[in-house]
Amino acid sequence: MLGQDASVMVDGQVVSLGMTPLDPLARSALISLFTWRRADTGDVAKGEARWGWWGDTFADSRIGSRLYLLAREKITPETIARAREYIAEALQWMLDDGVASNVSVTVERAGLTRLDALVILTRADGTNLDLRFSNLWTALNV
C-alpha cells in the first residue's frame, strides 16, 4: 500500500493520491496502472500463484497492470522495457474505447534504485494529460 504522502504529478501539479478529486482520465489511468491484472501463464513458474484480480479469469478484457510482477526484479534494460510494455498494456483499453486518441509511455532509470515513468494521454479533443511517476520503483516495492 502506498504511504499517506504518496503523490503523482498530473499536468505539472503534484496531486496527493489520498482523497483529492482527480480528473476522471487521471483517476482511470491510476486505477489501470495500480490494480493488479491477472498474471499470464508465462509470467510465473509452474505451480506458483498467478495473483491479480480473479475476475480477469472470466473476462474478455482484463483490468489493471502487471507492473507488480517487477517488484523483485533488478533494474535492467529488460526490466525497463517490461515496465513500459506493462504500462502501455494497462492503458490500451483507453485507445480501444476511444477515451484517448494516443498513449505515449516513457520509462527510464534514474539512479541505482529509481525508475521514473511519464505517461502522456491525448484526449479525443486533442488536449494532453501528463502523468509523471517519480520513483515508480518504490510504489512497486512496498
N, C-alpha and C positions, 0 to 999 in steps of 0.2 A: 504494500500500500504506500502511496506517496505521502510524504510528510505534510504537515499543515501549511508549510511555507512554499509548497510546490507551485510553480507558475510556468506559463508559456508566453512567448512573445507573439502577439497577434497584431498584425499591421503596425508594427513599431511600438506597441503599448504592452507593457508587462501586465498580464492578467493572472490573478490567483485562480487556481483550479478548485477553490472552495465553492461557495455558493454564489459567486459572482455570475450574473447573467451574461451569456456569451452570444455572439452572432450564431444563429442556428446552423450555418455552414461550418463554423469553427467547432461548435459542440458536436456535430455529426462526425467531423474528422477526428476529434479526440476520442469519441466512443469507438470509432472504427479502428483507431490505432492501438488503443489500450484495453480493448476487450480481447480475451484470448480466443482466437479462432481454433477450431479443432485441428490438431496436427495431422498432416498427411501420413499415410502408412510408411513412406520412405523417410520421414523426418526422425523417427525414433527406432532404436534397436528392437528386434523381435522380443516380444514379451514385456516391453516397457509400456507404461501408460501413455496414451496419446494426448491426454489433457485437452483443454479447450472446452468450449460450450457444447454440451451434449446435444442440443437441438440441431447443430450442424450435421449430425449423423443422418438426419432425416430430411434435411432441406436441400433444395436445388441450388440456392445461393447461400453462401456462408457469410457469417458475421465476424468482424474483428480481424486481428492480425496474428501472425506467427512470430512477432518480434520477441516474445517471451522465450522462444527456443534458443535465442542467442545469449541468454543470461549467464551461462557458464563458459562461454567461448572467450578465447583471447581475441583482441582486436587485431585482425589481419586484413589484408586486401579482400580476401574471400568473405570475411565476416561483414565488412563494409558493403560489399556487393549484395550479400544476402539481406542486410538491413534495408537497403534501397529497394530490393525486389519485394520484400515483405510489406513495406510501406505502400508501394505502388499497387500491390495486390489488394491490400486492405481498402484502398480508395477507388479501385476500379469501378465499383458499383456507382459512384458519382458520375462517371462518364457514361456508363450503361443506361442509367436512369435520367440522363440529361440535367442533372443537378449542377454539373460543372462541364465546361467545354474543353478544359485542359487541366491536367495534373502534372506538375513538374516536381521531381524529388531529387534533392542533393543530400548526400550523406558524406561526411568527412571526419577523419580522425583529427582530434585537437589535443595533442599531448599524448602521454603514455596511457592514460586511463580515461580518456574522454572521447565520446562520439557525439557529434552535433548533426542535426538534420534541419533542412529547410524544405518546406512544402509550400508550393505556390499553387493555389486553386484559382482557376479562372471561371468566374460565374458566366451564366448564359448571356448576361448583358455586357460582358467584356471586362468587368472590373475584377481585380485580383484580390485575393485574401492570402496574406503571407503568414505562415505559421513557422516559427523558429523554435527548435528544441535544443537548447544548450544543455549539454551533459545528458543526453538521452541515455547514455550507458548507465548512469546512476538510477534512472527510473526503471530500467530493466533488471537491475541487480539489487533490488531492495529486499 
